[in-house]
């Protein structure tokens, strides 16, 4: 979530400078984050799409020109102090967890992080903690406990809770995979398709791949392998639908070859 801090104005940057022990900008307030852009990124990831995550520079309080590419996955872990604050973002979540730790541990971690990673000094961190961090936790973060499905005390030390959550996620993934396969098996066949739809010829290879993908005993690794193989065949067949122009080239032995070249207007397949 730290990647989605808002870029500070020149005036706000002056207020946030740690080396002069000013620290008058509250980075622990909900308004410090760009929740709208964050929501869009999480929504795309949940759909399996890739997103460009901004890289926030805590020394300059601005976003760097380069970004980090993140791809959708079966499990997406989103963390941050206000992860359970925004209603729209919470609606995207399948499991909401609040990791609770003692105040002294939170302060120690903040000192270590801000000094080593964000170029701040001890006095500036303590001043910011006293003025903003503690009150923001009490006013905005602690109340989000009620939004959590699971509360984990002691953080990483609570191995039992972490093990239970891990097993729960694994069970949910297995159930969703089985549900997806059942949905595929129940898809209607024989219905008329639009003229723009091209169906792969049901060769023995295609039928063999379909058999493996629909078999409930197929392992996850085999399913991924044959799904990717089928995707390759679909792409190859799609490329054949693109417009090509006649094109002649000269071979190294000075013989003309009359072939084809992709029409310049053709740029994508949908």
Secondary structure, 3 states (H helix, E strand, C coil): CHHHECCCCHHHHHHHCCCCCCCCCCCCCHHHECHHHHHHHHHHHHCCCCEEEEEEECCCCEEEEEEEEECCCCCCCCCCCCCCCCHHHHHCCCCCEEEECCHHHHHHHHHHHHHHHCCCCHHHHHHHHHHHHHHHHHHHHHHHHHHCCEEEECHHHCHHHHHHHHHHHHHHHHHHHHHHHHHHHCCCCCCCCCCCCCCCCCCHHHHHHHHHHHCCCCCHHHHHHHHHHHHHHHHHHHHCCCCEEEEEEECCCCCEEEEEEECCCCCCCC
